[in-house]
């Protein structure tokens, strides 16, 4: 290989890695990116200092999920805490924080983009009766949230009035043994 080709290959490799990393980085809101890796208690203090208020929490798979609402920007985020530290912060739809969505299409698109990676990495198909996943990331997220709420005996909170949340909640209750 000639030396003149090395810079072109290096640029191509770097471009490939940047395209792969972009969706993951886009899922975390820029004003909260510095909180990834901090202790949960410190993260909660920072979330409140930045204008977010805790809406609700759920647990599952050795992780906890807290949903935070920022009224000034009408932004809902989900914080995933693992081993006592903030592992991920993702934008969610306003409905996930009990709010009405102004533009449901845009909210679903943003939420879907953020959730596709998380669902692909963490969702277990055995949570579904037929071992099949839904083709839509928002439906899958609703089902998973309902499943975890039902499994861990959390209150029924179907903020988006989704049939998929209801189905997941029922499956979680069945799995729990009731």
N, C-alpha and C positions, 0 to 999 in steps of 0.2 A: 504494500500500500504506500502510495506516495505521501509525502508530508503535506503537499498542497490540499489533499483530500481530508486530512484530519480536522481542520476547522469546520468544514461542511458537515462532517459526521457528528462532531461535537454539538453543533447547532441543532441538527436533526434530533439527536438524543435528548438534548435539553428541552426542545419544543415538545417532544413526546411526553416527557415527565411533567411538564407544566400543564399539558392538556389533561393528564390523568389527575393531577392534584387540584385543579381548579374547582370541580364540583364539590369536593370535600371542604375546601376553604370557603366556598360561597355559602355553605349551609350555616356557618356561624356568623351572626351579625357582627359587623366590624367594631361596634362599641362594646362588645362583650368578649372579643377574642382573647384578651389578656387574662381572662378568668379561667381558661382551660388549664387544669392541673392544680388549681388552688384547693385548699381544704374547704369542705362544705360550709362550715360556720363562717369562714372569711368570705366565701363567695356570696352567702346570703346577705351579709352586711354590705358588701359591695353592690349587690343587686338593688337593695333598698336605697342606698346612697345615690344610685343612678336613676332613681325614679320608678323602679319596678315594684309591684306589690305581688305577694304570693297569692295565687288563686286556688290551687289544689295540688295534691301530691298522690302518687301511686307507687307501688313497688312490684318488682318481679325480676327473676333471673339474677339475684344478687346485685341488683341495681335499684336505685330509686329515681323517680322522675318527678320533678317539680315544674309546675306551669306558672309562669310569671307574666303579668300584664303591665304595660306601660301606657297609661291613659294619654299622656301628652302626644305620643306618636302612634297611638292605637296599634301597638305591637305586642304580640303574644310570643313567648319563647318557652321551649321545653329544655330544662337542664337535666342531663343524665349524670347521676353521681354514682361512682363505682369505687370501692375501697376507700370511702371517705373523702374523695376528691372529685371535682368537676371534670368529667370525662368528655362531655359534649354539650354544646348549646346550639339548638336548632330553632329557626323561625317556624311558627305554627300559624294556623288560621285563627282569626279572632274568636271563632266559635269554640275552639279548644280552651279558651279562657272565659267562656260564658258570655261573649260579646256578639253582637250582630255584625255580620260582615258587610262592608259597603260594596265591595266588588268580589263576590264569591269566586268568580273565575280566576282572578289574579291571586287570591289567597290560596286557592286549591293548587294552582300552578307552583307557587312558591313553596307551599307545604309539601307538595308531591316531590319536588326536586330535592328538598332537604331530607325527606323520609326515604327515598329510594335506597340510598346507601345504607342507612341505618337498618332498614327492614331486611335488605339483602344480607347484611352481616349478622343480624341478631335473631331474626324470626325463625321459629321452629315450625315446620309443617305439621308436626303431630298435634299442634293446638287446634287444627281444623279436623272436623269429623271425617272428611273425605281426603285429607292430606293434600288438598289443593289450595293454592293461594289465589287471591283476587287479582285481576289484571290491572286494577287501578290502585295506585299507591295510597290515595286518601282512604279508600275503602279498607285496604289492608291495615292502615294505621288505626282507623276506627275500630276494626275487629280486634286488633292487638290490645288497644287500650281497654276495651270492654272485657276481653279475656283476662287481662291482669287484674282489673277491678273485681271481677267475679271470683277469680281464683284466690285472691288474697283477702276476700271478704270486705272489700271497700264499698262504699255507697255507690248506687247506680247513678252515674252522672253522664247522661247522654246529651251533652251540650249541643251537638249538631243535629240531634234527632235522627240519627243514622240507624238504619236497619242492621248495618254491619256491626255497630257497637253492641246492639241488642243481642245479635247472634253470638258475638264474642263473649259477652257477659254470661249468657246462658251456658256456653261451652265451659267457661271458667268455673261456674258454679258446679256443673256436672263433674268436672275434673277434681274439684275440691271434695266431692263425695256426698253432696246433698241432693 
